[in-house]
Amino acid sequence: MITALVERWRSETHTFHFRVGEATITLQDVQVIWALPIDGEPVTGIDFDRTTTEWQDYCLTYLGFRPSAEAFEGSRLQTHAIKSHIVEVEITPDTPHEIIVQYARAIALLLLGEVMCPDSSGNTVPLLYLTKLEDIVEAKNYSWGSAVLAFLYRELCNASTKGKAAIGGALQLLQFIWQPYDMDSDVIVAYATDFKPPLWEINMSFDTLCNSGNALSRTGPSPIRDEAKYSRSDRYSGHEPT
């Protein structure tokens, strides 16, 4: 299915072109499915100036362990090094707060590298993300949902070019559908203008969450566009949109 979708991806519009119209993944999809904030500071920056030794010291300070030099690829850290550290840490009621925070950073970094923003190899993660986790409390103020969507768009654009055989990004978002419509009236569910992420409410079912006005963001759902635009492959094969 992923291959079929990539073939229909158009980098000019960041949408999938189908015979019946266009569709794409939106910020709201990321927010509802993964409960990631889409408002806040951008996840951006450049940090290529540190040496491997400096990165080792940095990881020791913020992750609680010092990876071997072989675990680094420039400013990227191999995820297996993080996994090896995580399984060795035992969190108990008596564990110092600093250790717990370092453990939380390691888990978050692993999620970023293997689930939210994985590259095509899936085995390294940029330590730039760790710089956004230095203050674990302030980390919630970043627009992680925007970062995930932008990364996925870039990976789809790269994969749709000739000669590419691998793809990264949060491909799970292409395989999961939530219902933004009222099933009885086929209209878009109204959403609150004063909505503030993050999303999840305890004991709220997923159906209730997705169809609840206060669970939707300021950006309305993006159904398939009214104006049908068929893909190049359809034109080349002589097919017309129905």
Secondary structure by P-SEA (a helix, b strand, c coil): caaaaaaaccccccbbbcccbbbbbcaaaaaaaccccccccccccccccccaaaaaaaaaacccccccccccccccccaaaaaaaaaaccccccccaaaaaaaaaaaaaaaaacccccccccccccaaaaaaacccccccccaaaaaaaaaaaaaaaaaacccccccccccccccbbbbccccccccccccccccccccccccccaaaaaaccccccccccccccccccccaaaaaaccccc
